[in-house]
Amino acid sequence: MEIVKIDKKTLSVLLIAAVVLALFSPVVGFDFLMYDDEQYVTKNPVVMGGLTPGGVKWAFTSLEAGFWQPLVWLSHMTDVELFGMDPHGHHLANLILHLANSVLLFLIFTSMTNKTGSSLFLSLLFAVHPLHVETVAWVADRKDLLCAFFWFSTTAAYVAYARRPAWRTYLLVLFFFSLGLMTKPMIVTLPLVLLVLDFWPLGRFPRTVTTGEGKFRRLVAEKIPLAILAVPVVFLTFAAETRAGALSGVEWVSFAAPLGDAAVNYVAYIIKTFLPSDLAVFYPLKRPSPWQVLLSVLFLGAVTSMILYHHERYPFAVTGWLWYLFSLVPVSGIVRVGSHGLADRYTYIPLIGLFIMAAWGGGRLSREIPGGRWGVTMAFFCVFVMSWTSWKQVQTWRNTETVFNHALAVTEGNWLAHGNLGVWLLEKGRAEDAVFHFQEAIRINPHYRTGRLNLANALVTLGRIDEGIELYRVILKESPRDVSALRNLADALMKKGARGEAMAVYRTLLGIDPNDPDVINNLGVALYLEGSREEGVSYIRRALSLRPDHREALDNLKKIEKLSRDGR
């Protein structure tokens, strides 16, 4: 019998695949979350329609969710085509993408450095690190997986171009980068990272600036077309985030405060990299103290100075550190987007820089310090510890309840976790428990308008209609055109029997959107019950003309026809 020999590279790929599948296979059995999964899949009518000509057009023209991300939308639509609304298939797609990214990372660095061992350690750290659990286990974070896939694809094409420059290969670089820009704007920093890779491990930098100034300029010039492609996406992102209200809290007057936040966040992510405990889906925003900012700036400055000073002896450290610094810029807090302080998903690409330093630095130490193979043992021990920590973290992502209960257990003042857990409890029919969590969310964050709206909904569900109506009115004093508050107020007034007041609110809603079939149908019902039967029926028929499959309007017409046959 002939024994088939497998080379080290193939064995490494098989090992990476086995580790990823063993660690993350449970996610295939997880549910959708009631947190962003609704916007991206479960309550997005366009995505739920699958791949259609209209859906494709929408994907390329929409700024939904605060980003221009057509490939992300097309990815979710493809999942719907393949798996329907079964969450298991959507999670499987995330798992496959993470596996592909882990293998791609290994192949790219093996190709650049010809160091299989260090490249394997790098890729395993990327594959199993607890900070990456969120990206794999959360369907809505498909954008980070796709962004990384095209980041790596662009890098692979660039490595081929760097070794044998040709315009066809360069066009491939532009092509993959363009696809990456259609997933997440975080990829805009990739041209800087490619320039760093020119230094190490590609070795394209001139040995001295004076003798190689022209060569350095050519290296920079190669990245200019990529930067030009990125500019429109940056402007689109700012427009989309402003439209979504995510940039409403940006402090444009003082640039020092965001820089201080960013410095603290850079250090916080490094700490979480080495001590990945108390990880949560949401970290409430906390302003750092002046001493935290000062210490963070001093630390970052000292590390940067030391690494640059020893750039000839430890070139991998330069690449790793600058990879981390550059790639984290868009999500570092310099521009504050949203109400969270940190986010585990933001580390999916930046941590590769720290892993480069660990992989090649560890290899360097194991060769320089006597003791033989201790470096390999330490590497596998590190991967094992990280895998065990990730395995426990994976279990917290099983469903909405487990995710937000865990967040409440490991963070303080987490108003969003209370609020989202309350929504889940309300949908499960546990309105009393939901009221507690909504009240806690509002106590922690009195400006949490969604929490107040949900509290009002829970009160109405419990039959405390007058309390709910009063809370809706308080919300509307602050935001008179809040459509959700107006709609729920009208529905609550109908439950109370105050149909006249409800009709006034429904008409206000029609002034905001004259073609809302739900409001038109509800107004028709109110008119019919108030005695204006013909007018009420005409409104219900109008709702059906706008949406022929409107279930409530169809049921209402059937009831009215039955009443007519019965002579009532």
Secondary structure, DSSP 8 states (H G I E B T S, - for coil): -------HHHHHHHHHHHHHHHHHGGGGG----SSSHIIIIIT-HHHHT-S-HHHHHHHHH--GGGS--HHHHHHHHHHHHHHTT-HHHHHHHHHHHHHHHHHHHHHHHHHHH--HHHHHHHHHHHHH-GGGHHHHH-GGGHHHHHHHHHHHHHHHHHHHHHHS--HHHHHHHHHHHHHHHTT-GGGGGHHHHHHHHHHTTS--S-SSTTTSHHHHHHHHHHHHHHHHHHHHHHHHHHHHHHHHTTTTT---S-SHHHHHHHHHHHHHHHHHHHS--S--S--B-----HHHHHHHHHHHHHHHHHHHHTTTT-HHHHHHHHHHHHHHGGGSSSS--SSBS--GGGGTTTHHHHHHHHHHHHHHHHHHSSSSTHHHHHHHHHHHHHHHHHHHHHHTTSSHHHHHHHHHHH-SS-HHHHHHHHHHHHHTT-HHHHHHHHHHHHHH-TT-HHHHHHHHHHHHHTT-HHHHHHHHHHHHHH-TT-HHHHHHHHHHHHHHT-HHHHHHHHHHHHHH-TT-HHHHHHHHHHHHHTT-HHHHHHHHHHHHHH-TT-HHHHHHHHHHHHHHHTT-
